[in-house]
Amino acid sequence: MGVVPLLVVCSIIVAGGFLVAFIYASRKGQYDDMETPSIRMVFDDVTTENSKSHSTTNKRV
């Protein structure tokens, strides 16, 4: 039963690491853009000439 306290301590350390990472990301503005994700699907994807020629060469006959 000596493993259980070790696992509890390790899980608290990991949870604390995730909490620190979340606080760091939120203070750096990672979650500031609330408008773009909701309208992103409205815009067309930009395709380049290279991807257009690549997609036409891989068609099956």
N, C-alpha and C positions, 0 to 999 in steps of 0.2 A: 504494500500500500504506500510505499515511499514515492512511487511514481506520480501519484495523483497530485500532490502539492507542487511537484515540478511542472507538470502539465498546466496547472492553473497559473503558475507564475509565467510560464512561457506564453500562454494565451493572453494574459494581461499585457505582456510586453508587446506582442504582435498587435493587439487592439490599440494600444497606445501609439504604436508606429503609424497605423492607419489614421488615427485621429490627428496626429501631427501632420501627416501628409495632406489630409483634408483641409485643415486650418491653413496650411501653407498655400495650397491651391486656391482657396477662397480669398485669401488676402492678396494674392497676386492677380486676381481678376479672372480666373479661369471660368467662372460661372456668370460673368457679367452680361454676356450676349443672350438675351432672352427672346429676341425678335427673329433672328435669322433661322434657327432650326424649324420654326413653324411655317416659314414660307420657302424653304429650300426646295421642296418638291415641286414648286410651281415653275421654277426656272429649268430650261433645257440644259443638258450636259454639253460642255464645249468639247468638240471632237477636233482632232488635228488631222492633217493630211496623211500622216504616217499611220494612224489608227484606221482611217477609212480604207487605205490601200491594203492594210493587213487584213481587215475583215472581209474584203472582196476576194482575196486570194485563198482564203480558207473555206470557201463554200464547196459543198459536195456536189458532184455532178450526177 
